[in-house]
Amino acid sequence: MIKQYTLGMQITEPCYVTDMPADVYHAHDSISNTGLKLMMRSPAHYKYQERKESTRAMVLGSALHMACLEPDVFYDTYHLLRSSENRMSSEYKTAKKEYGEEFVLVKPEIEKIEGMAKSLRESVILNYWLYDNDYSHKELSGFAIDPETGLMCRHRFDAIIIGDVAIDLKT
């Protein structure tokens, strides 16, 4: 069953949810593949996992991902400094304080991200699968109950064409 995300919704049974914000998905009280891998090492690795600091490469990967799969959200989320050539400019430093370093991009980063997104849109097959398909869902959050443990598990597809293809976007 596919449900539309609504603010504050509770997920207690298996389902897919569209338009769930990434932070809500990651905060859900369920376990992901990453969590399961940590549990395989030991329960302590899972319980006391360290929060990874985002590298610039991770920031750009997230921005690219959003630009390709949720372009409207990308342009609403990121502050684009098209006139700043690098992150040493005063414009960047000011914007970083206001919007947060992970949400401010400079000209070379913007050009790279928009170029990659444009390349995907220009591919006839990918354009159909990602954009011109009534059966395509992007950032579809899935929840299921493991029959052996009873644990709620979660997964998130970059894009899925119902019944045919699951897409995992990588740089």
MOFEN-V30489 format. One record per run of one state. SS is the DSSP state (helix for helix, strand for strand, loop for the rest). FROM is the first residue (numbers start at 1). LEN is the number of residues. If there is no record, write none. Layout:
SS,FROM,LEN
SS,FROM,LEN
This chain:
loop,1,1
strand,2,3
loop,5,10
strand,15,4
loop,19,3
helix,22,6
loop,28,3
strand,31,1
loop,32,1
helix,33,9
loop,42,1
helix,43,5
loop,48,8
helix,56,14
loop,70,1
helix,71,7
loop,78,1
strand,79,3
loop,82,8
helix,90,10
loop,100,1
helix,101,3
strand,104,3
helix,107,16
loop,123,1
helix,124,7
loop,131,5
strand,136,10
loop,146,6
strand,152,10
loop,162,3
strand,165,3
loop,168,4
